[in-house]
Amino acid sequence: MIKKWLSKWTAWEFLPWWLANVPVYGFWLWFAARSRHLVFFSNVNPSIPLGGAMGESKHDILRLLGPEILPKTVFVPGGQAFETVERAIAEAGIDFPLIAKPDVGERGFLVKKISSAEALKEYLLRYSVDFILQEFLAHPMEMTVLYHRFPDSRRFGITSVCIKEFLSVTGDGSSSVRRLMQKDVRAELQVQRFELESPEMLDSIPDKGETLLIEPIGNHCRGTKFLNGNHLIDRALLDAFEPVCLQLPGVLYGRFDLKCESLEALKRGEFKVMELNGVFGEPAHVYDPAFGMWRAYRDFYRHWRLLFDLSRAQLRRGVFPTRHTEALQFVRRYFRYKKQLEAL
């Protein structure tokens, strides 16, 4: 218990999100003061409300991408009859298991792998908001790739690549999953959640040498380990992503959450994009346990400076940030929605 507490409050990657980002708030305020606009970044991605800072529709953003790099996806309005949902996923060719996620959400909140029609019906009835249903991609590698391009289209770059290592345990033939998780700090931090969600899984005993995948959703807050993949940035990777990014109208900065068969396939442009995050898409490689806090804040600062430079480039083209009054209304609506969703 003491080890768990110390890790949660002393290891940078495990700190509560609001606390770990205190210096980042300072970066935002510094560049906001220089821009004389609190949401200066909103003109970087004019096709996305507030540039993708919060409250944007995942489905609307995915529609900007070509169908060849998207998983099979269905949009489900809140409260839609389940028979209609069943027909839609059948017509889309989506089989179980599938991934359900709120159309508006963040940090993996309410994202769930669902294995049957009965479980999906129960889930959608419980959370009566707009959802996205996607085919579950069995590709072995999940990654994030953060790109930017200047509006003149001649300057393109990738500044962050993150490789995700899913939470799993390896059995010894006698210990329960709960006991195996308690031997690892990262896994132990997730035990309380699984006590509520899958207590039967915690009591199971894997065979000796058996590796059991515990969490199939690749979010850091769900125990996934993020590894720095910036060594993969080369000409081949740039060539694979640049044509895709140049075709995105009004999105100069974004982070792809994707799956692929291998690193070689990624560099050939063979991947599937599950989500595209906007201006608040973090450089996820900084959460590598070996990366270190000070290097992480250095890279956060560099990305805020990049957003500032992109915003200025847009201003020179006559593309202005969202007005403060409009931004405030949008933020209020989003927090009301979030509070409603958390109450469910």
ZIZI-V406532 format. One record per residue. N is the residue number from 0. RES is the residue in one letter. PHI is phi in whole degrees, 0 to 359 (none if undefined). OMEGA is omega in whole degrees, 0 to 359 (NA if undefined). D_LAST is the distance of its C-alpha to the last C-alpha in Angstrom with 1 decimal. Layout:
n->N res->RES phi->PHI omega->OMEGA d_last->D_LAST
n->N res->RES phi->PHI omega->OMEGA d_last->D_LAST
This chain:
n->0 res->M phi->none omega->180 d_last->30.1
n->1 res->I phi->295 omega->179 d_last->32.3
n->2 res->K phi->299 omega->179 d_last->32.7
n->3 res->K phi->297 omega->180 d_last->29.0
n->4 res->W phi->297 omega->180 d_last->28.7
n->5 res->L phi->297 omega->180 d_last->31.7
n->6 res->S phi->295 omega->183 d_last->30.4
n->7 res->K phi->294 omega->186 d_last->27.0
n->8 res->W phi->250 omega->178 d_last->28.8
n->9 res->T phi->237 omega->177 d_last->32.1
n->10 res->A phi->278 omega->188 d_last->31.6
n->11 res->W phi->304 omega->185 d_last->30.7
n->12 res->E phi->291 omega->181 d_last->28.5
n->13 res->F phi->260 omega->180 d_last->26.2
n->14 res->L phi->299 omega->174 d_last->25.9
n->15 res->P phi->306 omega->187 d_last->22.5
n->16 res->W phi->305 omega->184 d_last->22.1
n->17 res->W phi->295 omega->181 d_last->22.6
n->18 res->L phi->281 omega->181 d_last->25.8
n->19 res->A phi->299 omega->185 d_last->27.3
n->20 res->N phi->264 omega->179 d_last->27.2
n->21 res->V phi->305 omega->177 d_last->29.1
n->22 res->P phi->297 omega->180 d_last->32.3
n->23 res->V phi->294 omega->175 d_last->30.6
n->24 res->Y phi->301 omega->178 d_last->29.7
n->25 res->G phi->295 omega->177 d_last->33.4
n->26 res->F phi->299 omega->180 d_last->34.3
n->27 res->W phi->300 omega->182 d_last->32.1
n->28 res->L phi->296 omega->179 d_last->33.7
n->29 res->W phi->297 omega->181 d_last->37.1
n->30 res->F phi->285 omega->174 d_last->36.9
n->31 res->A phi->294 omega->178 d_last->35.2
n->32 res->A phi->296 omega->178 d_last->38.2
n->33 res->R phi->295 omega->181 d_last->40.6
n->34 res->S phi->272 omega->186 d_last->39.0
n->35 res->R phi->58 omega->180 d_last->38.6
n->36 res->H phi->202 omega->185 d_last->35.2
n->37 res->L phi->293 omega->180 d_last->31.8
n->38 res->V phi->246 omega->181 d_last->30.3
n->39 res->F phi->304 omega->184 d_last->33.6
n->40 res->F phi->287 omega->187 d_last->32.0
n->41 res->S phi->291 omega->179 d_last->30.4
n->42 res->N phi->272 omega->179 d_last->33.7
n->43 res->V phi->291 omega->178 d_last->33.9
n->44 res->N phi->237 omega->185 d_last->31.6
n->45 res->P phi->296 omega->178 d_last->32.1
n->46 res->S phi->281 omega->183 d_last->30.6
n->47 res->I phi->239 omega->177 d_last->27.1
n->48 res->P phi->307 omega->183 d_last->25.4
n->49 res->L phi->56 omega->179 d_last->26.2
n->50 res->G phi->74 omega->183 d_last->27.9
n->51 res->G phi->95 omega->179 d_last->24.7
n->52 res->A phi->287 omega->179 d_last->23.7
n->53 res->M phi->188 omega->170 d_last->20.1
n->54 res->G phi->75 omega->181 d_last->17.9
n->55 res->E phi->277 omega->178 d_last->20.3
n->56 res->S phi->278 omega->178 d_last->19.7
n->57 res->K phi->297 omega->182 d_last->20.5
n->58 res->H phi->295 omega->179 d_last->21.9
n->59 res->D phi->299 omega->181 d_last->24.3
n->60 res->I phi->290 omega->180 d_last->25.6
n->61 res->L phi->299 omega->180 d_last->26.2
n->62 res->R phi->294 omega->177 d_last->28.2
n->63 res->L phi->284 omega->184 d_last->30.6
n->64 res->L phi->269 omega->176 d_last->31.6
n->65 res->G phi->290 omega->183 d_last->34.2
n->66 res->P phi->297 omega->183 d_last->33.1
n->67 res->E phi->291 omega->180 d_last->35.4
n->68 res->I phi->248 omega->181 d_last->33.2
n->69 res->L phi->254 omega->169 d_last->29.8
n->70 res->P phi->289 omega->175 d_last->28.1
n->71 res->K phi->298 omega->189 d_last->27.5
n->72 res->T phi->221 omega->176 d_last->24.4
n->73 res->V phi->230 omega->175 d_last->22.6
n->74 res->F phi->265 omega->183 d_last->20.3
n->75 res->V phi->240 omega->176 d_last->17.8
n->76 res->P phi->297 omega->179 d_last->16.7
n->77 res->G phi->302 omega->178 d_last->13.3
n->78 res->G phi->83 omega->180 d_last->14.0
n->79 res->Q phi->293 omega->180 d_last->17.3
n->80 res->A phi->301 omega->186 d_last->19.1
n->81 res->F phi->294 omega->177 d_last->19.0
n->82 res->E phi->299 omega->177 d_last->22.8
n->83 res->T phi->293 omega->178 d_last->23.0
n->84 res->V phi->297 omega->180 d_last->20.8
n->85 res->E phi->301 omega->179 d_last->23.2
n->86 res->R phi->297 omega->183 d_last->26.2
n->87 res->A phi->296 omega->182 d_last->25.1
n->88 res->I phi->288 omega->177 d_last->24.7
n->89 res->A phi->292 omega->179 d_last->27.9
n->90 res->E phi->295 omega->179 d_last->29.7
n->91 res->A phi->281 omega->181 d_last->28.6
n->92 res->G phi->77 omega->180 d_last->29.9
n->93 res->I phi->267 omega->177 d_last->26.8
n->94 res->D phi->255 omega->173 d_last->26.9
n->95 res->F phi->273 omega->1 d_last->24.7
n->96 res->P phi->286 omega->176 d_last->23.5
n->97 res->L phi->224 omega->179 d_last->21.7
n->98 res->I phi->253 omega->175 d_last->19.3
n->99 res->A phi->249 omega->179 d_last->16.0
n->100 res->K phi->212 omega->176 d_last->14.6
n->101 res->P phi->300 omega->179 d_last->12.7
n->102 res->D phi->297 omega->176 d_last->15.7
n->103 res->V phi->240 omega->182 d_last->14.8
n->104 res->G phi->181 omega->184 d_last->13.9
n->105 res->E phi->206 omega->173 d_last->16.0
n->106 res->R phi->54 omega->175 d_last->17.3
n->107 res->G phi->74 omega->183 d_last->16.0
n->108 res->F phi->295 omega->178 d_last->12.2
n->109 res->L phi->66 omega->173 d_last->10.6
n->110 res->V phi->283 omega->187 d_last->14.2
n->111 res->K phi->213 omega->171 d_last->15.2
n->112 res->K phi->274 omega->186 d_last->18.6
n->113 res->I phi->240 omega->191 d_last->18.4
n->114 res->S phi->256 omega->183 d_last->21.6
n->115 res->S phi->208 omega->178 d_last->21.6
n->116 res->A phi->296 omega->180 d_last->20.8
n->117 res->E phi->297 omega->180 d_last->19.2
n->118 res->A phi->293 omega->179 d_last->16.7
n->119 res->L phi->294 omega->180 d_last->16.1
n->120 res->K phi->300 omega->179 d_last->15.6
n->121 res->E phi->298 omega->182 d_last->13.0
n->122 res->Y phi->294 omega->182 d_last->11.1
n->123 res->L phi->291 omega->176 d_last->11.4
n->124 res->L phi->292 omega->182 d_last->10.6
n->125 res->R phi->289 omega->183 d_last->7.2
n->126 res->Y phi->245 omega->187 d_last->6.5
n->127 res->S phi->272 omega->175 d_last->8.8
n->128 res->V phi->233 omega->179 d_last->10.2
n->129 res->D phi->296 omega->181 d_last->13.7
n->130 res->F phi->233 omega->168 d_last->14.4
n->131 res->I phi->246 omega->174 d_last->17.7
n->132 res->L phi->248 omega->181 d_last->19.2
n->133 res->Q phi->234 omega->173 d_last->22.2
n->134 res->E phi->299 omega->177 d_last->24.9
n->135 res->F phi->280 omega->182 d_last->24.9
n->136 res->L phi->274 omega->183 d_last->27.9
n->137 res->A phi->270 omega->179 d_last->30.2
n->138 res->H phi->304 omega->186 d_last->32.2
n->139 res->P phi->286 omega->184 d_last->33.0
n->140 res->M phi->244 omega->172 d_last->32.6
n->141 res->E phi->243 omega->187 d_last->29.6
n->142 res->M phi->215 omega->168 d_last->30.5
n->143 res->T phi->235 omega->178 d_last->29.9
n->144 res->V phi->226 omega->182 d_last->32.6
n->145 res->L phi->256 omega->184 d_last->32.7
n->146 res->Y phi->237 omega->169 d_last->35.2
n->147 res->H phi->212 omega->172 d_last->36.7
n->148 res->R phi->214 omega->178 d_last->39.4
n->149 res->F phi->277 omega->189 d_last->41.4
n->150 res->P phi->296 omega->175 d_last->41.8
n->151 res->D phi->282 omega->177 d_last->45.4
n->152 res->S phi->69 omega->181 d_last->44.2
n->153 res->R phi->264 omega->180 d_last->46.9
n->154 res->R phi->244 omega->183 d_last->44.9
n->155 res->F phi->229 omega->179 d_last->42.2
n->156 res->G phi->206 omega->171 d_last->40.8
n->157 res->I phi->243 omega->187 d_last->38.4
n->158 res->T phi->246 omega->180 d_last->37.5
n->159 res->S phi->204 omega->171 d_last->35.0
n->160 res->V phi->230 omega->181 d_last->34.7
n->161 res->C phi->235 omega->176 d_last->32.3
n->162 res->I phi->255 omega->184 d_last->32.5
n->163 res->K phi->259 omega->177 d_last->29.6
n->164 res->E phi->245 omega->188 d_last->30.2
n->165 res->F phi->290 omega->180 d_last->27.5
n->166 res->L phi->292 omega->180 d_last->26.6
n->167 res->S phi->209 omega->175 d_last->28.9
n->168 res->V phi->227 omega->177 d_last->31.1
n->169 res->T phi->245 omega->186 d_last->34.7
n->170 res->G phi->289 omega->174 d_last->35.6
n->171 res->D phi->246 omega->177 d_last->38.7
n->172 res->G phi->89 omega->182 d_last->38.9
n->173 res->S phi->226 omega->183 d_last->38.1
n->174 res->S phi->272 omega->175 d_last->35.0
n->175 res->S phi->287 omega->177 d_last->31.5
n->176 res->V phi->300 omega->179 d_last->28.9
n->177 res->R phi->301 omega->181 d_last->27.5
n->178 res->R phi->294 omega->179 d_last->31.0
n->179 res->L phi->295 omega->179 d_last->31.7
n->180 res->M phi->293 omega->182 d_last->28.6
n->181 res->Q phi->290 omega->178 d_last->29.7
n->182 res->K phi->276 omega->182 d_last->32.9
n->183 res->D phi->233 omega->185 d_last->31.4
n->184 res->V phi->300 omega->182 d_last->29.7
n->185 res->R phi->300 omega->180 d_last->27.5
n->186 res->A phi->289 omega->183 d_last->26.4
n->187 res->E phi->299 omega->179 d_last->26.1
n->188 res->L phi->294 omega->182 d_last->23.5
n->189 res->Q phi->260 omega->185 d_last->21.2
n->190 res->V phi->301 omega->182 d_last->22.0
n->191 res->Q phi->300 omega->179 d_last->19.3
n->192 res->R phi->296 omega->181 d_last->16.6
n->193 res->F phi->288 omega->174 d_last->18.5
n->194 res->E phi->301 omega->179 d_last->18.9
n->195 res->L phi->273 omega->188 d_last->15.3
n->196 res->E phi->270 omega->186 d_last->15.2
n->197 res->S phi->215 omega->182 d_last->18.9
n->198 res->P phi->298 omega->180 d_last->21.0
n->199 res->E phi->293 omega->178 d_last->23.6
n->200 res->M phi->293 omega->180 d_last->24.3
n->201 res->L phi->296 omega->182 d_last->25.0
n->202 res->D phi->274 omega->181 d_last->27.5
n->203 res->S phi->287 omega->182 d_last->29.4
n->204 res->I phi->240 omega->179 d_last->32.8
n->205 res->P phi->292 omega->176 d_last->33.8
n->206 res->D phi->294 omega->178 d_last->37.5
n->207 res->K phi->299 omega->180 d_last->39.8
n->208 res->G phi->85 omega->180 d_last->39.6
n->209 res->E phi->282 omega->176 d_last->36.5
n->210 res->T phi->262 omega->183 d_last->34.0
n->211 res->L phi->250 omega->175 d_last->30.4
n->212 res->L phi->287 omega->183 d_last->27.8
n->213 res->I phi->267 omega->186 d_last->24.7
n->214 res->E phi->230 omega->181 d_last->22.4
n->215 res->P phi->274 omega->181 d_last->23.1
n->216 res->I phi->266 omega->189 d_last->20.9
n->217 res->G phi->273 omega->176 d_last->23.2
n->218 res->N phi->249 omega->181 d_last->21.3
n->219 res->H phi->300 omega->181 d_last->23.0
n->220 res->C phi->289 omega->177 d_last->19.9
n->221 res->R phi->256 omega->174 d_last->19.8
n->222 res->G phi->99 omega->178 d_last->23.4
n->223 res->T phi->291 omega->177 d_last->25.3
n->224 res->K phi->272 omega->178 d_last->28.7
n->225 res->F phi->262 omega->182 d_last->29.7
n->226 res->L phi->242 omega->181 d_last->33.5
n->227 res->N phi->291 omega->179 d_last->35.7
n->228 res->G phi->245 omega->184 d_last->37.2
n->229 res->N phi->294 omega->177 d_last->39.1
n->230 res->H phi->293 omega->181 d_last->42.3
n->231 res->L phi->276 omega->182 d_last->41.5
n->232 res->I phi->288 omega->178 d_last->41.9
n->233 res->D phi->210 omega->184 d_last->45.2
n->234 res->R phi->298 omega->181 d_last->46.8
n->235 res->A phi->295 omega->180 d_last->45.5
n->236 res->L phi->293 omega->178 d_last->41.9
n->237 res->L phi->299 omega->180 d_last->42.5
n->238 res->D phi->293 omega->180 d_last->44.3
n->239 res->A phi->287 omega->186 d_last->41.4
n->240 res->F phi->262 omega->185 d_last->38.8
n->241 res->E phi->303 omega->180 d_last->40.9
n->242 res->P phi->300 omega->179 d_last->41.4
n->243 res->V phi->294 omega->184 d_last->37.6
n->244 res->C phi->289 omega->179 d_last->36.8
n->245 res->L phi->293 omega->181 d_last->39.7
n->246 res->Q phi->272 omega->180 d_last->38.3
n->247 res->L phi->276 omega->183 d_last->35.0
n->248 res->P phi->288 omega->175 d_last->35.5
n->249 res->G phi->69 omega->176 d_last->34.6
n->250 res->V phi->229 omega->184 d_last->32.9
n->251 res->L phi->265 omega->184 d_last->35.2
n->252 res->Y phi->214 omega->180 d_last->33.0
n->253 res->G phi->196 omega->178 d_last->30.3
n->254 res->R phi->238 omega->176 d_last->29.1
n->255 res->F phi->278 omega->166 d_last->29.0
n->256 res->D phi->259 omega->192 d_last->26.8
n->257 res->L phi->219 omega->172 d_last->29.0
n->258 res->K phi->230 omega->179 d_last->30.4
n->259 res->C phi->209 omega->181 d_last->34.1
n->260 res->E phi->282 omega->184 d_last->36.6
n->261 res->S phi->194 omega->176 d_last->38.7
n->262 res->L phi->295 omega->179 d_last->39.8
n->263 res->E phi->295 omega->178 d_last->42.7
n->264 res->A phi->295 omega->178 d_last->40.5
n->265 res->L phi->303 omega->183 d_last->38.5
n->266 res->K phi->285 omega->173 d_last->41.7
n->267 res->R phi->270 omega->181 d_last->42.8
n->268 res->G phi->82 omega->181 d_last->39.8
n->269 res->E phi->258 omega->181 d_last->38.3
n->270 res->F phi->204 omega->177 d_last->34.5
n->271 res->K phi->237 omega->183 d_last->31.2
n->272 res->V phi->263 omega->178 d_last->28.8
n->273 res->M phi->276 omega->178 d_last->25.0
n->274 res->E phi->211 omega->170 d_last->24.1
n->275 res->L phi->235 omega->180 d_last->26.1
n->276 res->N phi->266 omega->183 d_last->25.0
n->277 res->G phi->268 omega->190 d_last->26.7
n->278 res->V phi->296 omega->179 d_last->28.2
n->279 res->F phi->264 omega->171 d_last->25.7
n->280 res->G phi->289 omega->187 d_last->26.3
n->281 res->E phi->288 omega->167 d_last->27.7
n->282 res->P phi->288 omega->193 d_last->30.9
n->283 res->A phi->293 omega->181 d_last->29.2
n->284 res->H phi->298 omega->183 d_last->32.6
n->285 res->V phi->292 omega->181 d_last->32.6
n->286 res->Y phi->273 omega->172 d_last->30.2
n->287 res->D phi->302 omega->182 d_last->33.0
n->288 res->P phi->304 omega->182 d_last->33.8
n->289 res->A phi->270 omega->187 d_last->37.4
n->290 res->F phi->284 omega->177 d_last->37.0
n->291 res->G phi->95 omega->186 d_last->36.8
n->292 res->M phi->296 omega->186 d_last->35.2
n->293 res->W phi->291 omega->175 d_last->38.1
n->294 res->R phi->295 omega->179 d_last->38.4
n->295 res->A phi->296 omega->180 d_last->34.7
n->296 res->Y phi->293 omega->175 d_last->35.0
n->297 res->R phi->301 omega->181 d_last->38.2
n->298 res->D phi->288 omega->174 d_last->36.4
n->299 res->F phi->300 omega->180 d_last->33.5
n->300 res->Y phi->298 omega->180 d_last->36.2
n->301 res->R phi->300 omega->180 d_last->38.0
n->302 res->H phi->285 omega->174 d_last->35.0
n->303 res->W phi->293 omega->176 d_last->34.4
n->304 res->R phi->296 omega->178 d_last->38.1
n->305 res->L phi->296 omega->176 d_last->37.9
n->306 res->L phi->299 omega->178 d_last->35.2
n->307 res->F phi->297 omega->180 d_last->37.5
n->308 res->D phi->295 omega->178 d_last->40.5
n->309 res->L phi->294 omega->179 d_last->38.6
n->310 res->S phi->297 omega->179 d_last->37.5
n->311 res->R phi->295 omega->178 d_last->41.2
n->312 res->A phi->297 omega->178 d_last->42.4
n->313 res->Q phi->291 omega->178 d_last->40.1
n->314 res->L phi->301 omega->180 d_last->41.4
n->315 res->R phi->295 omega->178 d_last->45.0
n->316 res->R phi->265 omega->179 d_last->44.0
n->317 res->G phi->85 omega->177 d_last->42.7
n->318 res->V phi->260 omega->189 d_last->39.0
n->319 res->F phi->255 omega->178 d_last->37.3
n->320 res->P phi->294 omega->176 d_last->33.9
n->321 res->T phi->298 omega->178 d_last->31.2
n->322 res->R phi->297 omega->183 d_last->32.2
n->323 res->H phi->302 omega->182 d_last->30.6
n->324 res->T phi->297 omega->179 d_last->29.4
n->325 res->E phi->294 omega->179 d_last->27.8
n->326 res->A phi->296 omega->180 d_last->26.2
n->327 res->L phi->297 omega->178 d_last->24.8
n->328 res->Q phi->298 omega->180 d_last->23.2
n->329 res->F phi->296 omega->180 d_last->21.6
n->330 res->V phi->297 omega->179 d_last->20.2
n->331 res->R phi->298 omega->179 d_last->18.8
n->332 res->R phi->298 omega->181 d_last->17.0
n->333 res->Y phi->295 omega->181 d_last->15.6
n->334 res->F phi->290 omega->173 d_last->14.3
n->335 res->R phi->295 omega->178 d_last->12.8
n->336 res->Y phi->298 omega->181 d_last->11.0
n->337 res->K phi->297 omega->179 d_last->10.0
n->338 res->K phi->296 omega->178 d_last->8.9
n->339 res->Q phi->296 omega->182 d_last->6.6
n->340 res->L phi->293 omega->179 d_last->5.3
n->341 res->E phi->294 omega->180 d_last->5.4
n->342 res->A phi->292 omega->180 d_last->3.8
n->343 res->L phi->287 omega->NA d_last->0.0
